[in-house]
């Protein structure tokens, strides 16, 4: 990751994400290349997104979130149930 976020920044991002709807869903087939591409495009376009993770136990969710964050240089802002909030700064915006 290029820059770490402090707790105040994460708190502001959590507040900003409150009214967002999930833009990507990870379904029964799990995390696939197509899902990864959709997440990458959504992060580039919106910077702050919600992803819905369905049909996964807690350990699978944690490993999937870690893989997404590592692959796309994103920050894990919050998790509530099956919803994950991710952030990646777009330097062009």
DAKAPE-V678036 format. One record per backbone hydrogen bond with DSSP energy under -0.5 kcal/mol. CO is the residue of the C=O (numbers start at 1). NH is the residue of the N-H. If there is no record, write none. Layout:
CO;NH + CO;NH
//
This chain:
6;10 + 7;11 + 8;12 + 9;13 + 10;14 + 11;15 + 12;16 + 13;17 + 14;18 + 15;18 + 17;20 + 24;52 + 25;27 + 26;54 + 27;30 + 30;32 + 32;36 + 33;37 + 34;38 + 35;39 + 36;40 + 37;41 + 38;42 + 39;43 + 40;44 + 41;45 + 42;46 + 42;47 + 43;47 + 46;48 + 47;49 + 47;88 + 49;86 + 50;23 + 50;24 + 51;53 + 51;84 + 52;26 + 52;54 + 57;61 + 58;62 + 59;63 + 60;64 + 61;65 + 62;66 + 63;67 + 64;68 + 65;69 + 66;70 + 67;71 + 68;72 + 69;73 + 69;74 + 75;77 + 75;87 + 78;85 + 80;83 + 82;53 + 83;80 + 84;51 + 84;86 + 85;77 + 85;78 + 86;49 + 87;75 + 89;91 + 90;93
//
